Amino acid sequence: MTLGYKIYDSCGSISLAIRSAMALMNGYGETLSDTSCQRPPAVQAIVGESGSTPSIGISSAVGPFSMPVVIHYKYV
């Protein structure tokens, strides 16, 4: 088993947050081959931002693909 992570900074932008989530789901930057459909997705879950609006955008975009989104909240 391999555990890894990728960090994307959306700077609080909803459109950048959604674009980053789609890049994670698609395995952006990886070389695709004819056997790529037989391997598991690039990520198993997405950790959203502490802000609710970008995280709601992420969950709306990846929800149809059954990708879990974990949203943390920074309590001040």
C-alpha positions as a LaTeX table, in Angstrom:
\begin{tabular}{lrrr}
\hline
Residue & $x$ (\AA) & $y$ (\AA) & $z$ (\AA) \\
\hline
Met1 & 0.00 & 0.00 & 0.00 \\
Thr2 & 1.24 & 3.46 & $-0.85$ \\
Leu3 & 0.08 & 6.58 & 0.92 \\
Gly4 & 0.67 & 9.93 & $-0.71$ \\
Tyr5 & $-0.75$ & 13.39 & $-1.10$ \\
Lys6 & $-0.95$ & 16.31 & $-3.49$ \\
Ile7 & $-1.55$ & 19.86 & $-2.37$ \\
Tyr8 & $-3.32$ & 22.44 & $-4.51$ \\
Asp9 & $-3.83$ & 26.04 & $-3.37$ \\
Ser10 & $-7.00$ & 27.58 & $-4.74$ \\
Cys11 & $-6.50$ & 30.87 & $-2.84$ \\
Gly12 & $-10.17$ & 30.76 & $-1.83$ \\
Ser13 & $-11.37$ & 30.79 & $-5.45$ \\
Ile14 & $-14.32$ & 28.51 & $-6.19$ \\
Ser15 & $-13.32$ & 27.96 & $-9.82$ \\
Leu16 & $-9.72$ & 27.11 & $-8.89$ \\
Ala17 & $-10.95$ & 24.76 & $-6.16$ \\
Ile18 & $-13.13$ & 22.87 & $-8.64$ \\
Arg19 & $-10.35$ & 22.80 & $-11.24$ \\
Ser20 & $-7.94$ & 21.40 & $-8.63$ \\
Ala21 & $-10.43$ & 18.73 & $-7.57$ \\
Met22 & $-10.91$ & 17.64 & $-11.19$ \\
Ala23 & $-7.14$ & 17.54 & $-11.68$ \\
Leu24 & $-6.85$ & 15.24 & $-8.65$ \\
Met25 & $-9.60$ & 12.95 & $-9.90$ \\
Asn26 & $-8.14$ & 12.76 & $-13.40$ \\
Gly27 & $-4.60$ & 12.08 & $-12.23$ \\
Tyr28 & $-3.38$ & 15.27 & $-13.90$ \\
Gly29 & 0.26 & 15.00 & $-14.90$ \\
Glu30 & 0.34 & 11.23 & $-15.10$ \\
Thr31 & 0.99 & 9.42 & $-18.34$ \\
Leu32 & $-2.06$ & 7.56 & $-19.60$ \\
Ser33 & $-1.78$ & 4.19 & $-21.27$ \\
Asp34 & $-4.22$ & 1.71 & $-22.73$ \\
Thr35 & $-4.38$ & $-0.04$ & $-19.33$ \\
Ser36 & $-5.24$ & 3.12 & $-17.36$ \\
Cys37 & $-8.91$ & 2.17 & $-17.06$ \\
Gln38 & $-8.00$ & $-0.95$ & $-15.11$ \\
Arg39 & $-6.26$ & 0.80 & $-12.23$ \\
Pro40 & $-7.90$ & 2.58 & $-9.27$ \\
Pro41 & $-8.52$ & 6.34 & $-9.33$ \\
Ala42 & $-5.58$ & 8.65 & $-8.68$ \\
Val43 & $-7.02$ & 9.64 & $-5.29$ \\
Gln44 & $-9.47$ & 7.98 & $-2.91$ \\
Ala45 & $-10.76$ & 11.17 & $-1.22$ \\
Ile46 & $-10.33$ & 14.93 & $-1.32$ \\
Val47 & $-9.73$ & 17.15 & 1.72 \\
Gly48 & $-11.52$ & 20.41 & 1.05 \\
Glu49 & $-10.78$ & 23.91 & 2.25 \\
Ser50 & $-11.70$ & 25.36 & 5.60 \\
Gly51 & $-14.03$ & 27.78 & 3.82 \\
Ser52 & $-17.46$ & 26.39 & 3.13 \\
Thr53 & $-18.15$ & 27.99 & $-0.27$ \\
Pro54 & $-15.17$ & 26.47 & $-2.19$ \\
Ser55 & $-15.72$ & 23.13 & $-0.44$ \\
Ile56 & $-19.39$ & 23.07 & $-1.43$ \\
Gly57 & $-18.30$ & 23.72 & $-5.03$ \\
Ile58 & $-15.84$ & 20.83 & $-4.84$ \\
Ser59 & $-18.41$ & 18.44 & $-3.40$ \\
Ser60 & $-20.97$ & 19.45 & $-6.04$ \\
Ala61 & $-18.48$ & 18.81 & $-8.83$ \\
Val62 & $-17.12$ & 15.47 & $-7.61$ \\
Gly63 & $-20.32$ & 14.12 & $-6.03$ \\
Pro64 & $-21.60$ & 12.46 & $-9.22$ \\
Phe65 & $-18.35$ & 10.46 & $-9.34$ \\
Ser66 & $-18.83$ & 9.16 & $-5.75$ \\
Met67 & $-15.61$ & 10.82 & $-4.62$ \\
Pro68 & $-15.70$ & 11.56 & $-0.87$ \\
Val69 & $-14.84$ & 15.11 & 0.21 \\
Val70 & $-13.67$ & 15.70 & 3.78 \\
Ile71 & $-14.17$ & 19.26 & 4.89 \\
His72 & $-12.35$ & 20.54 & 7.95 \\
Tyr73 & $-13.36$ & 23.60 & 9.87 \\
Lys74 & $-10.99$ & 25.88 & 11.71 \\
Tyr75 & $-12.74$ & 27.05 & 14.86 \\
Val76 & $-11.53$ & 30.42 & 16.10 \\
\hline
\end{tabular}
